[in-house]
Amino acid sequence: MSNWTSLWYVWLILLTLFLLLLCGITASCIKFCCRKKRLPVETFSRHPCDLTVIAIDSDSTAHSTVT
């Protein structure tokens, strides 16, 4: 059986997996903490909008001059 200390690539793989796991846990904690501190932001403004509709009849002078 091989000695575990001579298998350097196994230790490298384990270290890489450990660092990835540690980075994921740290990122999750930071995201969770920032979400708790952030104030709720209103996505849509509640200002009324004015809408003007101009109906053009097919017999009107504006329609005949355009065509």
LINCOR-V631543 format. One record per residue. N is the residue number from 1. PHI is phi in whole degrees, 0 to 359 (999 if undefined). PSI is psi in radians with two decimals (* if undefined). OMEGA is omega as a letter, one per 30 degrees, with the letter a starting at -180 (* if undefined). Layout:
# LINCOR-V631543
{{N,PHI,PSI,OMEGA} {N,PHI,PSI,OMEGA}}
This chain:
# LINCOR-V631543
{{1,999,2.46,a} {2,284,2.62,l} {3,282,2.34,a} {4,295,-0.50,a} {5,286,-0.40,l} {6,278,-0.24,l} {7,270,1.30,a} {8,294,-0.53,a} {9,290,-0.51,l} {10,293,-0.76,l} {11,295,-0.62,l} {12,294,-0.74,l} {13,295,-0.76,l} {14,296,-0.69,l} {15,295,-0.72,l} {16,297,-0.78,l} {17,297,-0.70,l} {18,296,-0.75,l} {19,293,-0.67,l} {20,296,-0.72,l} {21,295,-0.74,l} {22,296,-0.72,l} {23,295,-0.69,l} {24,296,-0.74,l} {25,294,-0.72,l} {26,296,-0.75,l} {27,295,-0.67,l} {28,295,-0.72,l} {29,295,-0.74,l} {30,295,-0.75,l} {31,296,-0.73,l} {32,295,-0.75,a} {33,293,-0.69,l} {34,291,-0.58,l} {35,292,-0.62,l} {36,289,-0.59,a} {37,277,-0.40,a} {38,287,2.38,l} {39,280,2.59,l} {40,294,2.30,a} {41,255,2.35,l} {42,284,2.15,a} {43,279,-0.66,a} {44,243,2.40,l} {45,283,2.62,a} {46,258,0.47,l} {47,278,2.39,l} {48,290,2.57,l} {49,251,2.46,l} {50,263,2.36,a} {51,231,2.21,l} {52,246,2.24,l} {53,243,2.23,l} {54,246,2.06,l} {55,268,2.33,l} {56,243,2.14,l} {57,279,2.67,a} {58,291,-0.34,l} {59,265,0.06,a} {60,283,2.82,a} {61,288,-0.51,l} {62,294,-0.65,a} {63,288,-0.67,a} {64,289,-0.53,l} {65,283,-0.52,l} {66,289,-0.74,a} {67,278,*,*}}
